[in-house]
Amino acid sequence: MGVLLVVGFIVVFVTIGYRVANPEANNTNDNILLNNKIIIKPDSLIVDINNEGKKTLITIRNVDQSYDLITLDTARGTILNTFTFYVDGN
């Protein structure tokens, strides 16, 4: 019985130590709201929103037929980067 108590305490302390050392290892909270603002012009069209775990990709088509690709880190609530792609008219 004493051995089971000792093994139980060891498992508990190892689990606590692992979670303190790796805080994002078991983070399954996908409902974090962004504090940043993404400005989309009224003439633009949201083509696609793709959620890939902790990152979200938003594709926007502008009036001049260019595309904006916005990468969001939903775990931290930040905009990672923004790319603009232009379509060649030829």
Backbone as a chain_set.jsonl record, in Angstrom:
{"seq": "MGVLLVVGFIVVFVTIGYRVANPEANNTNDNILLNNKIIIKPDSLIVDINNEGKKTLITIRNVDQSYDLITLDTARGTILNTFTFYVDGN", "coords": {"N": [[0.825, -1.197, 0.0], [1.94, 1.224, 0.765], [3.825, 1.542, -1.236], [2.23, 2.06, -3.463], [1.186, 4.575, -2.756], [3.529, 6.143, -2.772], [4.316, 5.879, -5.47], [2.059, 7.052, -6.652], [2.285, 9.741, -5.704], [4.682, 10.43, -6.966], [3.935, 10.298, -9.684], [2.012, 12.347, -9.752], [3.591, 14.647, -9.123], [5.436, 14.597, -11.237], [3.723, 14.994, -13.398], [2.711, 17.577, -12.817], [5.108, 19.044, -12.917], [5.782, 18.659, -15.64], [3.665, 19.993, -16.926], [4.07, 22.591, -16.038], [6.548, 23.145, -17.163], [5.949, 22.907, -19.892], [3.723, 24.764, -20.971], [2.011, 25.044, -23.2], [1.509, 22.539, -24.152], [-0.788, 20.99, -23.617], [-2.831, 22.679, -24.351], [-5.962, 23.245, -25.316], [-7.706, 25.233, -25.879], [-9.523, 26.903, -28.097], [-11.009, 29.166, -28.297], [-10.153, 31.845, -28.06], [-10.324, 35.279, -28.199], [-9.333, 37.714, -30.6], [-7.503, 40.694, -30.039], [-6.72, 42.444, -31.885], [-7.405, 44.477, -34.785], [-8.717, 43.763, -37.924], [-8.753, 45.277, -40.897], [-11.02, 45.443, -43.441], [-11.835, 46.401, -46.639], [-14.945, 47.798, -47.847], [-15.53, 46.984, -50.468], [-14.175, 44.65, -50.762], [-13.841, 41.036, -50.74], [-14.246, 38.264, -48.687], [-12.637, 35.379, -49.263], [-11.804, 32.891, -48.229], [-11.596, 31.244, -45.102], [-9.444, 29.583, -43.124], [-8.901, 27.372, -40.616], [-6.27, 26.117, -38.897], [-5.505, 24.456, -36.464], [-3.618, 26.114, -34.221], [-3.324, 28.275, -35.818], [-4.836, 30.609, -38.065], [-5.852, 31.186, -41.342], [-6.717, 33.778, -43.475], [-8.158, 34.619, -46.498], [-8.48, 37.251, -48.722], [-10.119, 38.908, -51.357], [-9.453, 41.693, -53.272], [-10.719, 44.764, -54.822], [-9.113, 45.476, -57.006], [-8.401, 43.033, -57.995], [-6.352, 41.868, -56.571], [-4.996, 39.75, -53.995], [-5.188, 39.343, -50.493], [-3.487, 37.718, -47.939], [-3.854, 36.78, -44.74], [-2.311, 35.819, -41.786], [-3.119, 34.48, -38.73], [-2.347, 34.072, -35.294], [-4.067, 32.22, -33.279], [-3.776, 31.243, -30.731], [-2.229, 33.059, -29.299], [-3.428, 35.415, -29.983], [-2.623, 37.233, -31.983], [-1.64, 38.961, -35.014], [0.242, 37.346, -37.33], [1.471, 37.649, -39.929], [1.055, 39.446, -43.052], [0.304, 39.048, -46.41], [0.312, 40.273, -49.755], [-0.943, 39.476, -52.862], [-0.624, 39.919, -56.305], [-2.425, 39.716, -59.338], [-1.323, 38.902, -62.527], [-2.135, 40.61, -65.435], [-1.669, 39.734, -68.03]], "CA": [[0.0, 0.0, 0.0], [2.853, 2.365, 0.829], [4.46, 1.688, -2.549], [1.252, 2.725, -4.329], [1.138, 5.991, -2.386], [4.758, 6.789, -3.245], [4.225, 5.95, -6.932], [1.029, 8.051, -6.951], [2.849, 11.077, -5.502], [5.675, 10.67, -8.009], [3.208, 10.581, -10.924], [1.4, 13.673, -9.623], [4.609, 15.691, -9.204], [5.981, 14.601, -12.597], [2.709, 15.621, -14.257], [2.72, 19.02, -12.526], [6.355, 19.583, -13.459], [5.7, 18.676, -17.088], [2.735, 21.054, -17.354], [4.699, 23.894, -15.768], [7.63, 23.319, -18.132], [5.371, 22.971, -21.233], [2.354, 25.248, -20.766], [1.182, 24.949, -24.399], [1.429, 21.15, -24.603], [-2.158, 20.488, -23.525], [-3.739, 23.801, -24.524], [-6.974, 22.958, -26.329], [-8.642, 26.351, -25.884], [-9.528, 27.559, -29.4], [-11.982, 30.249, -28.26], [-9.517, 33.077, -27.612], [-10.658, 36.373, -29.104], [-8.237, 38.596, -30.981], [-7.635, 42.095, -29.66], [-6.312, 43.219, -33.047], [-8.451, 44.758, -35.766], [-8.393, 43.497, -39.318], [-9.563, 46.205, -41.682], [-11.384, 44.946, -44.76], [-12.574, 47.43, -47.368], [-16.311, 47.354, -48.166], [-15.58, 46.364, -51.792], [-13.42, 43.395, -50.735], [-14.596, 39.811, -50.522], [-13.518, 37.219, -47.968], [-12.705, 34.189, -50.1], [-11.622, 31.662, -47.472], [-11.068, 31.27, -43.737], [-8.968, 28.226, -42.891], [-8.39, 27.229, -39.263], [-5.357, 24.984, -38.826], [-4.995, 24.343, -35.104], [-3.364, 27.39, -33.549], [-3.208, 29.338, -36.814], [-5.975, 30.822, -38.944], [-5.507, 31.886, -42.578], [-7.849, 34.48, -44.086], [-7.865, 35.065, -47.86], [-9.378, 38.349, -49.091], [-9.956, 39.393, -52.732], [-9.69, 43.135, -53.348], [-11.354, 45.251, -56.048], [-8.127, 45.46, -58.086], [-8.121, 41.618, -58.238], [-5.243, 41.368, -55.767], [-5.421, 38.923, -52.867], [-4.484, 39.494, -49.222], [-3.465, 36.524, -47.112], [-3.555, 37.189, -43.365], [-2.075, 34.681, -40.904], [-3.386, 34.833, -37.338], [-2.017, 33.097, -34.255], [-5.23, 32.269, -32.402], [-3.389, 30.921, -29.36], [-1.728, 34.282, -28.662], [-4.275, 36.537, -30.344], [-1.849, 38.218, -32.728], [-1.511, 38.806, -36.464], [1.62, 36.957, -37.588], [1.95, 38.346, -41.117], [0.088, 39.747, -44.099], [0.875, 39.028, -47.75], [-0.548, 40.732, -50.834], [-0.613, 38.857, -54.14], [-1.21, 40.622, -57.446], [-2.637, 38.865, -60.494], [-0.785, 39.479, -63.754], [-3.204, 40.738, -66.41], [-1.3, 39.227, -69.36]], "C": [[0.868, 1.259, 0.0], [3.529, 2.621, -0.501], [3.514, 2.397, -3.511], [1.135, 4.208, -4.017], [2.362, 6.731, -2.915], [4.724, 6.932, -4.768], [3.181, 6.985, -7.354], [1.541, 9.472, -6.798], [3.883, 11.407, -6.572], [4.99, 11.028, -9.326], [2.588, 11.977, -10.881], [2.443, 14.767, -9.784], [5.269, 15.743, -10.584], [5.005, 15.271, -13.557], [2.672, 17.13, -14.047], [3.977, 19.667, -13.095], [6.338, 19.675, -14.97], [4.789, 19.802, -17.572], [3.286, 22.443, -17.079], [5.786, 24.162, -16.801], [7.107, 23.496, -19.556], [3.934, 23.463, -21.149], [1.452, 25.109, -21.98], [0.98, 23.516, -24.862], [-0.008, 20.634, -24.608], [-3.187, 21.595, -23.678], [-4.71, 23.488, -25.659], [-7.999, 24.079, -26.425], [-8.537, 27.089, -27.212], [-10.434, 28.789, -29.418], [-11.391, 31.54, -27.716], [-9.808, 34.16, -28.643], [-9.436, 37.225, -29.385], [-8.528, 40.013, -30.521], [-7.251, 43.004, -30.814], [-7.504, 43.437, -33.971], [-7.922, 44.445, -37.149], [-9.331, 44.361, -40.147], [-9.769, 45.62, -43.076], [-12.229, 46.016, -45.44], [-13.956, 46.908, -47.738], [-16.421, 46.659, -49.518], [-14.893, 45.001, -51.829], [-14.325, 42.222, -50.397], [-13.718, 38.815, -49.773], [-13.722, 35.918, -48.74], [-12.678, 32.926, -49.245], [-11.115, 31.989, -46.074], [-10.724, 29.827, -43.401], [-8.331, 28.164, -41.512], [-7.553, 25.963, -39.191], [-4.749, 24.926, -37.433], [-4.847, 25.698, -34.456], [-3.224, 28.551, -34.528], [-4.454, 29.381, -37.676], [-5.502, 31.632, -40.147], [-6.77, 32.495, -43.172], [-7.4, 34.972, -45.461], [-8.93, 36.074, -48.276], [-9.069, 38.758, -50.531], [-10.348, 40.861, -52.773], [-10.298, 43.505, -54.695], [-10.392, 45.202, -57.223], [-7.643, 44.046, -58.419], [-6.845, 41.127, -57.553], [-5.816, 40.583, -54.584], [-4.56, 39.235, -51.65], [-4.599, 38.188, -48.453], [-2.99, 36.932, -45.726], [-3.423, 35.935, -42.52], [-2.224, 35.149, -39.465], [-2.917, 33.708, -36.424], [-3.139, 33.164, -33.226], [-4.889, 31.923, -30.965], [-2.93, 32.167, -28.615], [-2.576, 35.508, -28.97], [-3.546, 37.621, -31.103], [-1.907, 37.919, -34.227], [-0.045, 38.5, -36.74], [2.187, 37.684, -38.803], [0.815, 38.548, -42.105], [0.826, 39.774, -45.433], [-0.16, 39.57, -48.724], [-0.041, 40.135, -52.137], [-1.347, 39.593, -55.239], [-1.31, 39.668, -58.626], [-2.128, 39.598, -61.726], [-1.879, 39.474, -64.813], [-2.891, 40.168, -67.774], [-1.627, 37.793, -69.508]], "O": [[0.561, 2.235, -0.684], [3.783, 3.77, -0.866], [3.948, 3.243, -4.293], [0.998, 5.019, -4.933], [2.237, 7.833, -3.449], [5.066, 7.99, -5.298], [3.401, 7.72, -8.317], [1.276, 10.322, -7.648], [3.951, 12.545, -7.037], [5.414, 11.958, -10.011], [2.636, 12.707, -11.871], [2.207, 15.729, -10.514], [5.626, 16.824, -11.053], [5.417, 16.031, -14.433], [2.607, 17.882, -15.018], [3.901, 20.738, -13.697], [6.822, 20.655, -15.535], [5.121, 20.491, -18.537], [2.992, 23.379, -17.821], [5.929, 25.293, -17.267], [7.752, 24.17, -20.36], [3.008, 22.658, -21.248], [0.232, 25.06, -21.822], [0.33, 23.297, -25.884], [-0.397, 19.909, -25.524], [-4.308, 21.465, -23.185], [-4.321, 23.47, -26.827], [-9.066, 23.882, -27.006], [-7.575, 27.822, -27.438], [-10.607, 29.397, -30.474], [-12.065, 32.26, -26.979], [-9.562, 33.967, -29.834], [-8.6, 37.432, -28.506], [-9.665, 40.479, -30.603], [-7.437, 44.218, -30.729], [-8.479, 42.686, -33.943], [-6.804, 44.823, -37.497], [-10.55, 44.194, -40.104], [-8.809, 45.339, -43.793], [-13.221, 46.482, -44.88], [-14.129, 45.704, -47.924], [-17.309, 45.829, -49.708], [-15.013, 44.274, -52.814], [-15.415, 42.385, -49.849], [-12.584, 38.553, -50.174], [-14.842, 35.421, -48.855], [-13.438, 31.991, -49.498], [-10.305, 32.898, -45.891], [-11.593, 28.955, -43.393], [-7.327, 28.833, -41.263], [-8.064, 24.863, -39.4], [-3.595, 25.31, -37.245], [-5.842, 26.365, -34.172], [-3.025, 29.691, -34.108], [-5.054, 28.352, -37.985], [-4.827, 32.649, -39.986], [-7.774, 31.805, -43.351], [-6.385, 35.66, -45.578], [-10.127, 35.796, -48.197], [-7.905, 38.937, -50.892], [-11.447, 41.229, -52.357], [-10.385, 42.673, -55.597], [-10.815, 44.912, -58.342], [-6.599, 43.878, -59.05], [-6.314, 40.079, -57.919], [-6.983, 40.743, -54.228], [-3.343, 39.374, -51.765], [-5.686, 37.623, -48.334], [-1.854, 37.377, -45.559], [-4.31, 35.081, -42.527], [-1.554, 36.085, -39.029], [-3.075, 32.531, -36.747], [-3.16, 34.068, -32.391], [-5.643, 32.275, -30.058], [-3.211, 32.316, -27.426], [-2.458, 36.53, -28.294], [-3.811, 38.806, -30.9], [-2.181, 36.795, -34.649], [0.825, 39.309, -36.417], [3.266, 38.273, -38.723], [-0.237, 37.915, -42.014], [1.851, 40.443, -45.569], [-1.36, 39.359, -48.549], [1.135, 40.266, -52.479], [-2.543, 39.861, -55.129], [-0.385, 38.898, -58.887], [-2.455, 40.764, -61.948], [-2.49, 38.435, -65.061], [-3.782, 40.119, -68.621], [-1.383, 37.21, -70.564]]}, "num_chains": 1, "name": "protein.A"}
